[in-house]
Amino acid sequence: MSAQDVELLYLKDSGKEELQEVRKAEKRRQEKERRTVSNTVFQEEYPMELPAILGGTPVREDKIFYGRQWVNEDDIEAVRKVLEGPYITCGPKVSEAERRLESYTGAKHAVVVNSGTSALHCACIAAGIGEGDEVITTPITFAASANCVLYCGGTPVFADIDPETYNIDPDSIRAHITPRTKAVIAVDFTGQVVRVKEIREICDEFGLIFIEDAAHSIGSAYNGVKVGNLADMTCFSFHPVKTVTAGEGGAILTNSDELYNKLVLAHAHGITHDEEQMEDAPHEGVWYYEQISLGYNYRMTDFQAALLMSQMDRIDDFIARRREIVKRYDEAFADVEGIIVQKEIPNSYTSRHLYIIRLDLDKLKCTRREFFDAMSAENVQCQVHYVPVYWFPYYRHLGYEKGMCPNAEEVYKGIMSIPLYPRMSDKDVEDTIHAVRKLAEYYRK
Ligand SMILES: Cc1ncc(COP(=O)(O)O)c(C=O)c1O
């Protein structure tokens, strides 16, 4: 029975909605039939594997995800000790974690906070962002990199990305500078450091504050200098998929005493215990403190700080394993037509947080959505980082429009993040490679 016959039959005694359902079901049946026929022909011509989404066998039985934390017994013990002790927040572990981040990065000051988002907000407060100020950032990032500017009443301005590294393009930063520009928030996307030299030069030339969103890049370096020392302020995130985790958490690193003082105030209610900063001296007694600016409660708890430090004990191992997996992926995908891998800039040492494959859609007869769904059916769960921030309805309602950053929009069409986390076994890595290669071969034009 053709679709038309079905339609006629149901037109007689069905309502409109029912008819639509019938049409849809018939369309699905036809599509299934078309796929089965073409797959059979295809399989006979080329002895390649049939994707699981079309009825083939998945590359693995259990699902792996694009990212995952690695919490061990030492981490649990470290948290347990704090929970059994007298301080569960505002205790000694928080300051220990700050000293630990300073010694790890070489930066003069660290302030730990309760998320990467609050780290960015504090950095914007310390940079003095307010109404009428513009801050240039990238659209290929998590929304927090731009939202932090809005929290302060400023305006995020989106510069385009380099289509090979996917990081913000310094030439595009330059092109977006106006007399209102006050800062640049450059994101080390996937862990690869931005082009610091050029961005520093632009910031110096126009008197801008350089904030590095290093949520992905703790442990990375540029020209031998570790992240934490490259920008005026550097923000980390300790969300569970990041290189080290505190459950939730973040930190701001700076070499400036002036910015440090502002960060301390911003993250804890604008309150100071430092007599030199107080206005009403001599003060009332040892209990006395003063609120001298408007701040927030962005403090990290002591048990989160303990978890963070325990994770920091293994950060170099985590990074080494991530780099090993990246090397294996790079080798495995180098000759796969239809798959483009991210380019690394010279002079950088990258602690990779994400591994992105970009589909060359001119060479494949599928959409990104089809490839992504096919990867899920192989039991390799990917993710897409990121939808250009200004595409979101919230930003659209603020007046941002599609088409502003053509490179970012073009790159977005083909990208997906495949699993990358230190706890992946070699088999997990090989299964992921298998799935990508299998689908690239199947869908190649
Ligand atoms: C680039 C980037 N910036 C900022 C953040 C915000 O960090 P958090 O989730 O810790 O608030 C994230 C986290 O996903 C991120 O990926």
The ligand as an SDF file (V2000), in Angstrom:
LIG
                    3D

 16 16  0  0  0  0  0  0  0  0999 V2000
   35.3320   27.6560   29.4790 C   0  0  0  0  0  0  0  0  0  0  0  0
   34.5640   27.6170   30.7650 C   0  0  0  0  0  0  0  0  0  0  0  0
   34.4550   28.7430   31.4870 N   0  0  0  0  0  0  0  0  0  0  0  0
   33.8020   28.7580   32.6550 C   0  0  0  0  0  0  0  0  0  0  0  0
   33.2140   27.6290   33.1540 C   0  0  0  0  0  0  0  0  0  0  0  0
   32.4450   27.7180   34.4350 C   0  0  0  0  0  0  0  0  0  0  0  0
   32.9750   26.8720   35.4080 O   0  0  0  0  0  0  0  0  0  0  0  0
   32.0560   26.2440   36.5640 P   0  0  0  0  0  0  0  0  0  0  0  0
   31.2350   25.1730   35.9490 O   0  0  0  0  0  0  0  0  0  0  0  0
   33.0540   25.7090   37.5410 O   0  0  0  0  0  0  0  0  0  0  0  0
   31.2420   27.3400   37.1140 O   0  0  0  0  0  0  0  0  0  0  0  0
   33.3160   26.4420   32.4660 C   0  0  0  0  0  0  0  0  0  0  0  0
   32.7210   25.2140   33.0100 C   0  0  0  0  0  0  0  0  0  0  0  0
   32.0970   24.4140   32.4460 O   0  0  0  0  0  0  0  0  0  0  0  0
   34.0000   26.4290   31.2210 C   0  0  0  0  0  0  0  0  0  0  0  0
   34.0990   25.3120   30.5050 O   0  0  0  0  0  0  0  0  0  0  0  0
  1  2  1  0
  2  3  1  0
  2 15  2  0
  3  4  2  0
  4  5  1  0
  5  6  1  0
  5 12  2  0
  6  7  1  0
  7  8  1  0
  8  9  2  0
  8 10  1  0
  8 11  1  0
 12 13  1  0
 12 15  1  0
 13 14  2  0
 15 16  1  0
M  END
$$$$
